[in-house]
Amino acid sequence: MRPNILFIMSDDHASKAISAYGHGINQTPGIDRIANEGMRLDHCYVTNSICTPSRAAILTGTYNHVNGVTTLDTHIDNRWPNVAKHLAQSGYQTAMVGKWHLGEGKPHEPTGFDYWSVLPGQGDYFDPLMIEMGEERTEPGYVTDIITDKSLNWLKERDRDRPFFLMCHHKAPHRNFEPHPRDRDMFDGRDIKVPVTYNDDYVNRARAAKEARMRVRMDLKYADLGLIQPEGGAEVGERCTPGDVDRRVPHPEDPRGLVLIDRHSGENFTFETEEELALFKYQRYMKRYLATIHAVDENVARMLDWLDAEGLAENTIVIYTSDQGFFLGEHGWFDKRFMYEESLQMPFLIRYPKAIAPGSVAKAIATNVDFAPTFLDYAGLPVPSYMQGRSMRPVLERDAPEDWPDSAYHRYWMHKDEHHNAWAHYGLRSHRYKLIYWYNSDLGQPGAHGPDEPPEWELFDCETDPLELVNVADDPDYADVFDEMLAQLDARMAQIGDVPEHDSSAARSARRAA
């Protein structure tokens, strides 16, 4: 009997905010069930740490230079083959519910699904507009509950004689974080541990780190923190983008006189020092983010309980993941985009009682282009030649072949995006080292902006420097490592057909000359 496949994906859910990963900042018992009864992957990486491109890679099993979805401003061509089409053709019932974010309208709406009901764009947390089989409808309630309700309703009405493939895509916990009202106060009276790199000064790193507009201190807007934005101009805060009505919360060196107001309770907050204000922003950010996750966890538990009640758990593959990682104050940042570890790592938990040992942990490297081939493999279907990933089944069943890839390729194309000013780069992450080339050019990509900046290399020893604080690309002691990682990067780009922006000979010569 072919297995059912339930793929649950959230948006911007960092691994550190899942208690199964052991960081202790929150509890996610529903999601943890999947790990406890199945497997946790510790080195699952995204190939482009941003929403739309990651979703395209998951659906098609291809890198973004192949599927054409390189930035937030590019959309999928739904005439292309995808994993749902292959499964549907083989007899699976298929459904997509929740956040799509690959474009709207006939050229971009979901194809390959017998049923779909998706949020346009980012969607709203409360009373969201959804597009169901081409028809718009407003759904009353909270979006995480609604997505789960729709998913369960489809499952209840399915043909029980055929296997199912359901992609349940939560909007949460994407910014602006909006917890369910029942969860708004759940972290009151408790402080979240501040990362040791929260006050990072970005020395010994490429310029891109310092230039990014993703700092919890400086760049969060009022809505992110659940605060009332006063009327006014520049004195209220800097516009997030030109012409935007949203403004960043001010961060003066002397915050005395600054009053921030909770938009629900009306409570006033005042500050004596800049550090007090910085920590207030961090705590506020984290508590709203984690409270938003709580509803996701509860709804994952609902789906697992339903599978149990229906007698479907034994023959259903259940996966929980996120479209990429997320910074939780590490290096002072929120958001993602960069190839640094907190953004690069995707959580990935999978349960399949028939084949995956409970409580197991995999250290092998995998990426989101491997998801589609994995689904097809478990469904007993061949992996088509256009897919660039490999089935993770051998890894999941503790039988990884000797030629299993020992590195992951990542490329972020959206140079100097207007909200975060994240610079374009690509690189390779092996078990120990990470090589990044900041090519710092928009290359004419939609949503990317100039001007270009001088390119730079970064190399990190993830064993001795797990926080990625010291770039050793120019360190003579790492010259051989740099050469080896560069050779591996060249080989990977040639293998997948991506076009390099760097000159390897020049890079090696520059280091020998130094």
KEDO-452351 format. One record per residue (C-alpha): residue number from 0; x, y, z. Coordinates in steps of 0.001 Angstrom, whole numbers. Example, Ala and Ser with C-alpha at 12.3 -4.5 7.8 and 13.67 -1.06 7.14 Angstrom:
! KEDO-452351
SITE  num        x        y        z
SITE    0    12300    -4500     7800
SITE    1    13670    -1060     7140
END
This chain:
! KEDO-452351
SITE  num        x        y        z
SITE    0        0        0        0
SITE    1     1457     3360    -1026
SITE    2     1797     5850     1840
SITE    3     -175     9012     2313
SITE    4     1986    12162     2489
SITE    5     1130    15059     4806
SITE    6     3570    17932     4283
SITE    7     3163    20708     6854
SITE    8     5224    23842     6267
SITE    9     5278    27066     8223
SITE   10     6860    30357     7200
SITE   11    10028    31629     8918
SITE   12    10005    29055    11728
SITE   13    13563    28852    13036
SITE   14    14842    25476    14222
SITE   15    15744    27077    17548
SITE   16    12047    27782    18134
SITE   17    11178    24067    18037
SITE   18    11835    22396    21354
SITE   19    12831    19116    19672
SITE   20    16010    20913    18577
SITE   21    16927    21449    22206
SITE   22    17490    25195    22507
SITE   23    14964    25674    25291
SITE   24    13403    29009    24347
SITE   25     9873    27614    23914
SITE   26     7898    24382    23986
SITE   27     6322    22814    20884
SITE   28     4920    19460    22055
SITE   29     2758    18955    18965
SITE   30     5619    19398    16509
SITE   31     7955    17473    18808
SITE   32     5724    14403    18439
SITE   33     6939    14063    14861
SITE   34    10567    14025    16006
SITE   35     9926    11737    18950
SITE   36     8040     9253    16797
SITE   37    10298     9724    13785
SITE   38    13458    11570    12787
SITE   39    15014    15007    13208
SITE   40    17392    16319    10542
SITE   41    20101    18625    11900
SITE   42    21590    19702     8581
SITE   43    18688    20445     6265
SITE   44    19491    23602     4309
SITE   45    17600    25966     2038
SITE   46    18971    26734    -1419
SITE   47    17742    30354    -1395
SITE   48    16710    31717     1990
SITE   49    13593    33577      994
SITE   50     9975    32532      748
SITE   51     8962    32396    -2915
SITE   52    12138    30810    -4321
SITE   53    12226    28184    -1559
SITE   54     8643    27166    -2308
SITE   55     9439    26827    -5992
SITE   56    12433    24610    -5195
SITE   57    10302    22395    -2955
SITE   58     7533    22012    -5523
SITE   59     9757    21378    -8549
SITE   60    12896    19777    -7094
SITE   61    15019    22323    -8981
SITE   62    17298    25232    -8141
SITE   63    16025    28727    -8781
SITE   64    18221    29470   -11793
SITE   65    16376    26557   -13435
SITE   66    12786    27143   -12267
SITE   67    13136    30913   -12804
SITE   68    11813    31865    -9357
SITE   69    14841    33746    -8079
SITE   70    13337    36587    -6019
SITE   71    10090    37628    -4345
SITE   72     9185    39488    -7547
SITE   73     9348    36400    -9764
SITE   74     6476    33914    -9984
SITE   75     6185    30301   -10944
SITE   76     5177    29270   -14465
SITE   77     2489    26739   -13611
SITE   78     2770    25017   -16982
SITE   79     5963    23412   -15714
SITE   80     5911    19932   -14205
SITE   81     5889    19657   -10427
SITE   82     5729    16952    -7791
SITE   83     1959    17256    -7316
SITE   84     1365    16639   -11031
SITE   85     3435    13474   -10952
SITE   86     1658    12189    -7851
SITE   87    -1780    13051    -9224
SITE   88    -1029    11275   -12490
SITE   89     -137     8152   -10544
SITE   90    -3426     8097    -8640
SITE   91    -2785    10272    -5585
SITE   92    -5415    12762    -4433
SITE   93    -3636    16105    -4102
SITE   94    -4410    19325    -2228
SITE   95    -2708    22623    -1425
SITE   96    -4041    24688     1493
SITE   97    -2613    27886     2938
SITE   98      259    30069     1835
SITE   99     1165    29651    -1831
SITE  100     3169    32852    -2524
SITE  101     4158    31831    -6036
SITE  102     1885    34303    -7797
SITE  103    -1817    34736    -8486
SITE  104    -3876    34469   -11638
SITE  105    -4110    31793   -14292
SITE  106     -384    31683   -15204
SITE  107      721    31245   -11570
SITE  108    -2075    29646    -9539
SITE  109    -1619    26100    -8210
SITE  110    -1687    23298   -10779
SITE  111    -1439    19585   -10147
SITE  112    -3829    19797    -7192
SITE  113    -7348    18371    -7137
SITE  114    -8221    20991    -4534
SITE  115    -6546    24221    -3546
SITE  116    -7399    27112    -1268
SITE  117    -4601    29620     -841
SITE  118    -3804    33027      589
SITE  119    -3029    35775    -1918
SITE  120      463    37130    -1313
SITE  121     1423    37044     2353
SITE  122    -2193    36823     3487
SITE  123    -3696    38162     6711
SITE  124    -3758    36643    10180
SITE  125    -7364    37578    10895
SITE  126   -10370    37053     8596
SITE  127    -8097    36323     5637
SITE  128    -9090    36539     2008
SITE  129    -8450    33191      332
SITE  130    -8605    32067    -3267
SITE  131   -10299    28688    -3509
SITE  132   -10201    26998    -6901
SITE  133   -10043    30439    -8526
SITE  134   -12808    32067    -6450
SITE  135   -12101    34675    -3763
SITE  136   -13727    34274     -376
SITE  137   -13158    35824     3044
SITE  138   -12800    33299     5846
SITE  139   -13709    34496     9354
SITE  140   -11303    33586    12132
SITE  141    -7585    33139    12733
SITE  142    -5542    32003     9765
SITE  143    -3674    29111    11418
SITE  144    -6935    27585    12619
SITE  145    -8571    28178     9232
SITE  146    -5783    26490     7252
SITE  147    -5970    23471     9532
SITE  148    -9769    23343     9351
SITE  149    -9675    23411     5562
SITE  150    -7001    20726     5473
SITE  151    -8955    18437     7788
SITE  152   -12197    19043     5911
SITE  153   -10548    17990     2659
SITE  154    -9115    14889     4303
SITE  155   -12522    13941     5685
SITE  156   -14095    14215     2234
SITE  157   -11351    12431      285
SITE  158   -11686     9141    -1571
SITE  159   -10592     6645     1078
SITE  160    -9539     4094    -1536
SITE  161    -6700     6270    -2844
SITE  162    -3595     7702    -1144
SITE  163    -3395    11432     -525
SITE  164     -753    14144     -835
SITE  165    -1609    17249     1187
SITE  166      542    20371     1383
SITE  167     -634    22304     4449
SITE  168     1203    25633     4350
SITE  169      869    27959     7338
SITE  170     1356    31688     7047
SITE  171     2607    31872    10625
SITE  172     4941    32979    12050
SITE  173     5745    35428     9229
SITE  174     5981    39138    10069
SITE  175     4074    41081    11187
SITE  176     3735    38617    14060
SITE  177      123    38423    15229
SITE  178     -550    35768    17863
SITE  179    -3971    34295    18377
SITE  180    -5727    36400    21067
SITE  181    -5658    33417    23409
SITE  182    -1846    33403    23202
SITE  183     -985    37098    23409
SITE  184       30    37051    27053
SITE  185     1547    33579    27276
SITE  186     5099    34838    27776
SITE  187     4266    37614    30243
SITE  188     6561    37555    33238
SITE  189     9270    35576    31455
SITE  190    12355    36869    29657
SITE  191    13742    35104    26609
SITE  192    17484    34476    26663
SITE  193    19350    37049    24580
SITE  194    21772    35584    21992
SITE  195    25440    36140    22741
SITE  196    25846    37820    19334
SITE  197    22952    40258    19776
SITE  198    25393    43193    20034
SITE  199    27508    42033    17087
SITE  200    29767    44768    15675
SITE  201    30269    42900    12349
SITE  202    34053    43201    12369
SITE  203    35943    40435    10544
SITE  204    32987    39948     8187
SITE  205    32051    41057     4693
SITE  206    30510    44527     4390
SITE  207    27118    42991     3649
SITE  208    26662    42069     7313
SITE  209    26996    45647     8518
SITE  210    24929    47136     5692
SITE  211    21867    44917     6164
SITE  212    18695    46621     7415
SITE  213    17552    43738     9583
SITE  214    18557    44849    13054
SITE  215    16160    44289    15916
SITE  216    17542    47467    17472
SITE  217    17041    49740    14481
SITE  218    14807    48281    11810
SITE  219    11649    46768    13284
SITE  220     8459    48728    12704
SITE  221     5713    49518    15188
SITE  222     3448    46748    13900
SITE  223     6186    44151    14371
SITE  224     6197    44879    18091
SITE  225     2443    45295    18552
SITE  226     2799    49025    19210
SITE  227      682    52000    18183
SITE  228     2318    54087    15471
SITE  229     1650    57747    16340
SITE  230      632    60297    13768
SITE  231     3466    62383    12447
SITE  232     6506    62458    10235
SITE  233    10193    61776    10742
SITE  234     9903    62417    14472
SITE  235     7742    59276    14703
SITE  236    10354    57147    12943
SITE  237    12018    56558     9593
SITE  238     9810    55241     6782
SITE  239    10458    51551     6135
SITE  240    10603    52249     2393
SITE  241     9998    55441      390
SITE  242     6279    56226      375
SITE  243     5500    53546     2971
SITE  244     3030    54439     5733
SITE  245     4846    52090     8132
SITE  246     7722    53555    10123
SITE  247    10536    52030    12113
SITE  248    10452    52331    15876
SITE  249    12976    55051    16816
SITE  250    16175    54108    18577
SITE  251    17740    57282    19978
SITE  252    20979    57191    21955
SITE  253    19076    58926    24758
SITE  254    15570    57405    24815
SITE  255    14291    59407    27749
SITE  256    11106    61083    26536
SITE  257    10300    58243    24126
SITE  258     6934    56674    24944
SITE  259     5806    53471    23212
SITE  260     2210    52265    23561
SITE  261      863    48714    23450
SITE  262    -1814    48603    20761
SITE  263    -4024    46180    22710
SITE  264    -3758    47233    26354
SITE  265    -2705    50875    25967
SITE  266      191    50298    28380
SITE  267     2943    52911    28116
SITE  268     6624    51996    28007
SITE  269     9439    54426    28824
SITE  270    13199    53944    28880
SITE  271    16195    55353    30693
SITE  272    18985    53973    28508
SITE  273    19590    52870    24939
SITE  274    20402    49344    26138
SITE  275    17090    49147    27987
SITE  276    15276    50090    24782
SITE  277    17286    47545    22766
SITE  278    16408    44732    25159
SITE  279    12752    45796    25239
SITE  280    12618    45464    21462
SITE  281    14234    42038    21563
SITE  282    11905    40688    24239
SITE  283     8860    42162    22533
SITE  284     9922    40727    19163
SITE  285    10629    37263    20510
SITE  286     7510    36947    22655
SITE  287     5227    37905    19773
SITE  288     7071    35563    17415
SITE  289     6945    32621    19811
SITE  290     3318    33261    20736
SITE  291     2440    33196    17027
SITE  292     4169    29820    16739
SITE  293     2089    28404    19589
SITE  294    -1055    28221    17430
SITE  295      917    26393    14727
SITE  296     2025    23825    17274
SITE  297    -1520    23333    18558
SITE  298    -2797    22815    15038
SITE  299      -66    20346    14147
SITE  300    -1195    18392    17215
SITE  301    -4782    18529    15922
SITE  302    -3750    16957    12634
SITE  303    -1707    14229    14312
SITE  304    -4593    13436    16638
SITE  305    -6947    13187    13662
SITE  306    -4615    10749    11896
SITE  307    -4552     8642    15064
SITE  308    -8343     8677    15405
SITE  309    -8771     7656    11754
SITE  310    -6229     4847    11960
SITE  311    -4035     6530     9342
SITE  312     -855     7248    11342
SITE  313      917     4010    10462
SITE  314      716     4550     6699
SITE  315     1099     8320     6540
SITE  316     4396    10154     6089
SITE  317     4170    13354     8141
SITE  318     6726    16112     7613
SITE  319     7098    19406     9443
SITE  320     9417    22052     8058
SITE  321     9693    25770     7316
SITE  322    10437    27495     4030
SITE  323    13775    28631     5471
SITE  324    15380    29541     8771
SITE  325    15102    32832    10627
SITE  326    17287    35055    12776
SITE  327    16100    35283    16375
SITE  328    18361    38155    17371
SITE  329    21588    36371    16425
SITE  330    23998    38990    15081
SITE  331    21357    41479    16133
SITE  332    19095    40476    13249
SITE  333    15570    39413    12426
SITE  334    14527    37983     9013
SITE  335    16569    35582     6844
SITE  336    18114    35891     3302
SITE  337    21737    35401     4304
SITE  338    23725    32179     4134
SITE  339    24638    32477     7798
SITE  340    23541    29428     9741
SITE  341    20366    30613    11473
SITE  342    18901    31637     8112
SITE  343    20293    28714     6135
SITE  344    19082    25877     8360
SITE  345    15555    24592     7801
SITE  346    13882    22539    10504
SITE  347    12930    19140     9146
SITE  348    11064    16524    11168
SITE  349     9559    13395     9613
SITE  350     7505    10461    10869
SITE  351     6754     7265     8970
SITE  352     6349     4344    11376
SITE  353     6767     1715     8671
SITE  354    10289     2798     7751
SITE  355    11746     5498    10035
SITE  356    12991     4656    13517
SITE  357    11419     6716    16322
SITE  358    13633     9231    18080
SITE  359    16331     9077    15417
SITE  360    18570    11954    14305
SITE  361    20252    12379    10911
SITE  362    23474    14356    10504
SITE  363    23646    14017     6722
SITE  364    23246    17193     4678
SITE  365    20015    17627     2726
SITE  366    18329    20559      983
SITE  367    14870    21609     -100
SITE  368    15463    20469    -3703
SITE  369    15580    16942    -2248
SITE  370    11994    17048     -954
SITE  371    10165    16387    -4233
SITE  372    12334    13395    -5192
SITE  373    11743    11992    -1709
SITE  374     7962    12212    -2080
SITE  375     8139    10447    -5441
SITE  376    10443     7734    -4163
SITE  377     8122     6842    -1277
SITE  378     5186     6869    -3692
SITE  379     6970     4281    -5801
SITE  380     7525     6627    -8724
SITE  381    10694     7343   -10708
SITE  382    12399    10675   -10139
SITE  383    12236    12577   -13446
SITE  384    15472    13733   -15036
SITE  385    14639    17435   -14726
SITE  386    14720    17270   -10912
SITE  387    18100    18220    -9471
SITE  388    17685    16885    -5942
SITE  389    18014    13327    -4670
SITE  390    15609    11229    -2672
SITE  391    16358    11498     1045
SITE  392    14897     8045     1650
SITE  393    18283     6354     2225
SITE  394    19175     9038     4783
SITE  395    15826     8728     6529
SITE  396    16121     4956     6700
SITE  397    19746     5092     7946
SITE  398    21233     3685     4757
SITE  399    22830     6703     3077
SITE  400    25079     5740      141
SITE  401    28759     6644       98
SITE  402    28200     9191    -2663
SITE  403    25560    11130     -692
SITE  404    26335    14887    -1072
SITE  405    28402    16272     1792
SITE  406    27656    19932     1076
SITE  407    24757    22266      289
SITE  408    24632    25078    -2282
SITE  409    22818    28345    -1558
SITE  410    22245    31425    -3709
SITE  411    20436    34637    -2800
SITE  412    19681    36805    -5841
SITE  413    17663    39762    -4536
SITE  414    20528    42266    -4171
SITE  415    19716    45297    -2030
SITE  416    16024    44493    -1675
SITE  417    14216    47634     -621
SITE  418    13221    46454     2844
SITE  419    16362    44715     4140
SITE  420    19244    45795     1897
SITE  421    20551    42216     1829
SITE  422    23364    41808     -702
SITE  423    23552    39072    -3335
SITE  424    25755    36048    -2711
SITE  425    26188    32328    -3183
SITE  426    28239    29648    -1524
SITE  427    28718    26151     -218
SITE  428    28167    24693     3260
SITE  429    29991    21467     4111
SITE  430    29872    19756     7488
SITE  431    32785    21813     8767
SITE  432    33284    24807     6470
SITE  433    31223    27478     4770
SITE  434    32451    29426     1753
SITE  435    30483    32493      634
SITE  436    31078    34701    -2396
SITE  437    29416    38095    -2138
SITE  438    29145    39055    -5782
SITE  439    27033    42068    -4782
SITE  440    25294    42745    -8094
SITE  441    21612    42897    -9043
SITE  442    22220    41158   -12419
SITE  443    18944    42656   -13640
SITE  444    16887    40401   -11365
SITE  445    13312    41590   -10579
SITE  446    13215    43102    -7093
SITE  447    17004    43468    -6933
SITE  448    18572    46931    -6966
SITE  449    21893    48595    -7640
SITE  450    24386    49946    -7380
SITE  451    26825    47071    -7338
SITE  452    29387    46762    -4559
SITE  453    32917    45325    -4629
SITE  454    32808    41533    -4283
SITE  455    34171    39748    -1216
SITE  456    34881    36227      -21
SITE  457    34064    34748     3351
SITE  458    35197    31424     4799
SITE  459    34054    30150     8173
SITE  460    35254    27190    10203
SITE  461    31927    26049    11613
SITE  462    33637    23699    14058
SITE  463    35907    26221    15795
SITE  464    33697    29246    15049
SITE  465    30062    28028    15142
SITE  466    28772    31596    15633
SITE  467    30447    32678    12370
SITE  468    32254    35659    13820
SITE  469    35651    35374    12115
SITE  470    36120    35331     8362
SITE  471    39244    33279     7623
SITE  472    39158    33603     3827
SITE  473    42458    35517     3905
SITE  474    44037    33554     6750
SITE  475    47162    31730     5465
SITE  476    46421    28842     7824
SITE  477    43219    28199     5864
SITE  478    44690    28613     2360
SITE  479    44346    24922     1539
SITE  480    40802    24840     2942
SITE  481    39871    27845      819
SITE  482    41249    26168    -2304
SITE  483    39395    22927    -1572
SITE  484    36082    24652     -831
SITE  485    36467    26786    -3953
SITE  486    37043    23666    -6050
SITE  487    33945    22087    -4530
SITE  488    31924    25235    -5225
SITE  489    33063    25276    -8856
SITE  490    32164    21615    -9234
SITE  491    28728    22044    -7693
SITE  492    27865    25057    -9850
SITE  493    28933    23149   -12939
SITE  494    26890    20126   -11854
SITE  495    23653    22073   -11372
SITE  496    24242    24479   -14247
SITE  497    24479    27745   -12347
SITE  498    26705    30436   -13854
SITE  499    29480    31698   -11559
SITE  500    30205    35371   -11073
SITE  501    33634    34701    -9549
SITE  502    36997    34000   -11159
SITE  503    38571    31068    -9317
SITE  504    42045    31624   -10765
SITE  505    42005    35238    -9667
SITE  506    40770    34291    -6202
SITE  507    43585    31787    -5734
SITE  508    46211    34179    -7108
SITE  509    45083    36955    -4780
SITE  510    45508    34707    -1766
SITE  511    48926    33487    -2849
SITE  512    50027    37098    -3368
SITE  513    48818    38046      102
END
